[in-house]
Amino acid sequence: MESKEFAMVKTIPLAEAKKSLSAIVKDIDEKYDRFSITKNGVEKAVILSSEEFEGLLETLDILSSKEERDAIARAKSQVRKGKTVSLRKFKERLKV
């Protein structure tokens, strides 16, 4: 997933979303915007890019695994303690 600017959330009523769906999809694709759709003033749905949705699902999958959460915690601890290896040294170890 490539780096993106912070996605802006725009809240719009359902009637406007219906009229502007093509423009909404264009903004999502080009500007990485997110849209919160309201019905009678109450938020009912969110529209975001399929790439961002897939990323959210992947994150949920990772965080739902105790093994993955533990591995992330270990890695963070190693970084805090300065136990890191440069990419160059890592490649040397792998003889790449």
Order of alpha helices (4+ residues) and beta strands (2+ residues): beta-alpha-alpha-beta-beta-alpha-alpha-alpha
